[in-house]
Amino acid sequence: MTERIIQILERLTDHKGIGRDTDLLEEDLLDSLAFIELINELETEFRVEIQPTQVSSDTWKTAQGIAELVKTLRETT
């Protein structure tokens, strides 16, 4: 799942070489438009519903954190 999320992030940000622990916010890779597109992609790809305001901002810092969120959401639905 993390690898697929990395692929999505690389496509949305047009930045290659994103790793599991790349800080997307510190590296300024995830702007507001890419963030909204990412949520849409995750919801479609993994069939989850994400309420960004209910998720800690730290979750969005890395592909690994995003994968953990998606995994948790999939387990609770």
C-alpha positions in Angstrom: 0.0 0.0 0.0 2.8 2.4 0.8 4.4 1.9 -2.6 1.1 2.7 -4.3 0.7 5.9 -2.2 4.3 6.9 -3.2 3.3 6.4 -6.8 0.3 8.6 -6.4 2.3 11.3 -4.5 5.0 11.3 -7.2 2.4 11.7 -9.9 0.5 14.5 -8.1 3.7 16.4 -7.1 5.7 15.7 -10.2 8.6 14.8 -7.9 10.4 11.5 -8.3 12.3 9.8 -5.5 9.8 10.2 -2.7 10.5 7.7 0.1 8.4 6.2 2.9 9.8 8.8 5.3 10.2 11.8 3.0 8.8 14.8 4.9 6.3 16.0 2.3 5.5 19.2 4.2 9.1 20.2 5.0 10.1 19.5 1.4 7.2 21.6 0.3 5.9 18.8 -1.9 2.3 18.7 -0.8 0.6 22.1 -1.4 -3.1 22.6 -0.9 -4.2 21.6 -4.4 -2.1 18.4 -4.3 -3.5 17.7 -0.8 -7.1 17.8 -2.1 -6.2 15.7 -5.1 -4.4 13.2 -2.8 -7.5 12.8 -0.7 -9.6 12.2 -3.7 -7.2 9.6 -5.1 -6.9 7.8 -1.8 -10.7 7.7 -1.4 -11.1 6.3 -4.9 -8.1 3.9 -4.8 -8.6 2.4 -1.4 -12.4 2.9 -1.0 -12.2 5.0 2.2 -13.7 8.2 3.4 -11.2 10.8 4.7 -12.2 13.8 6.8 -9.0 15.8 6.8 -10.1 17.9 9.8 -10.3 14.8 11.9 -6.8 13.7 11.1 -3.6 15.0 12.7 -1.5 17.1 10.5 1.5 14.9 11.3 -0.3 12.0 9.5 0.2 13.8 6.2 4.0 14.4 6.6 5.1 11.0 5.1 3.9 8.3 2.8 4.2 5.9 5.7 1.9 8.0 7.9 -0.7 8.3 5.1 -0.5 4.5 4.6 -1.2 3.9 8.3 -4.2 6.2 8.1 -5.6 4.4 5.1 -5.0 1.0 6.7 -6.8 2.2 9.9 -9.7 3.5 7.9 -10.0 0.3 5.9 -10.1 -1.7 9.1 -12.9 0.4 10.6 -15.2 0.3 7.7 
